Amino acid sequence: MIDQIDEIEVVTRDEATWYFEITPLARVPVLVDGEVVLADTRDICSYYDGLTENKHWFPEESHETRYMRHIVGGFLDGIAVWLRKNYRPEGQKPEPVMRYEEHRARKVLQWLEPHWDSKKSMGYTSLALACAIDIATDREMGKNWGKLAPKIVNWAARKSEKPVMKATAPMPLS
Ligand SMILES: N[C@@H](CCC(=O)N[C@@H](CS)C(=O)NCC(=O)O)C(=O)O
């Protein structure tokens, strides 16, 4: 399936970007498939499951998997906040906000370490968790997380080595 997708590089967070013509939020990812336009990772994964008639990304729905998805989703949101604040020049970074997000991320990792079963397929939630850890590690926020949650951080590192993860990794910051 991935070889049937044309990946198009776009510029975000720029008032002049042509990408606003595709989507008024100018956020990635967006999937355009004929008349279908989808703009959220979760919906795109769900669309994929519909096309392929399997449950690759959403294998099982239970209270446990929904709660896990909620925790991982919030973890990813917190990392996104931290990264956005970190783009600011030195001296203009909101330290309390960033410290709080670091604290929250550590709390999540400590909670996940005994709860996360990497052998159990969590589909979309696994993808979101691996991407969150990968991006945070790559951009300094997660530099000490290996000591805090070694099982999960090692799992995420192995996952990020997979060809599909490498092929869809975020572009380096310019
Ligand atoms: N909930 C959305 C989040 C999308 C999102 O925040 N994308 C970020 C990059 S990871 C973005 O495009 N940021 C640019 C901006 O906020 O203008 C999803 O899961 O796809």
PDBQT file of the ligand as one rigid body, heavy atoms in Angstrom, charges set to zero:
ROOT
HETATM    1  N1  LIG A 201      -4.227  15.464  15.443  1.00  0.00    +0.000 N 
HETATM    2  C1  LIG A 201      -3.437  15.644  14.251  1.00  0.00    +0.000 C 
HETATM    3  C2  LIG A 201      -2.251  16.535  14.586  1.00  0.00    +0.000 C 
HETATM    4  C3  LIG A 201      -1.629  17.144  13.352  1.00  0.00    +0.000 C 
HETATM    5  C4  LIG A 201      -0.497  18.095  13.696  1.00  0.00    +0.000 C 
HETATM    6  O1  LIG A 201      -0.503  18.766  14.725  1.00  0.00    +0.000 OA
HETATM    7  N2  LIG A 201       0.526  18.176  12.827  1.00  0.00    +0.000 N 
HETATM    8  C5  LIG A 201       1.670  19.022  13.075  1.00  0.00    +0.000 C 
HETATM    9  C6  LIG A 201       2.961  18.278  12.771  1.00  0.00    +0.000 C 
HETATM   10  S1  LIG A 201       3.075  16.806  13.661  1.00  0.00    +0.000 SA
HETATM   11  C7  LIG A 201       1.619  20.220  12.133  1.00  0.00    +0.000 C 
HETATM   12  O2  LIG A 201       1.250  20.084  10.988  1.00  0.00    +0.000 OA
HETATM   13  N3  LIG A 201       2.012  21.375  12.644  1.00  0.00    +0.000 N 
HETATM   14  C8  LIG A 201       2.020  22.583  11.863  1.00  0.00    +0.000 C 
HETATM   15  C9  LIG A 201       1.098  23.625  12.431  1.00  0.00    +0.000 C 
HETATM   16  O3  LIG A 201       0.593  23.452  13.547  1.00  0.00    +0.000 OA
HETATM   17  O4  LIG A 201       0.877  24.626  11.746  1.00  0.00    +0.000 OA
HETATM   18  C10 LIG A 201      -2.994  14.264  13.721  1.00  0.00    +0.000 C 
HETATM   19  O5  LIG A 201      -2.916  13.312  14.488  1.00  0.00    +0.000 OA
HETATM   20  O6  LIG A 201      -2.755  14.141  12.522  1.00  0.00    +0.000 OA
ENDROOT
TORSDOF 0
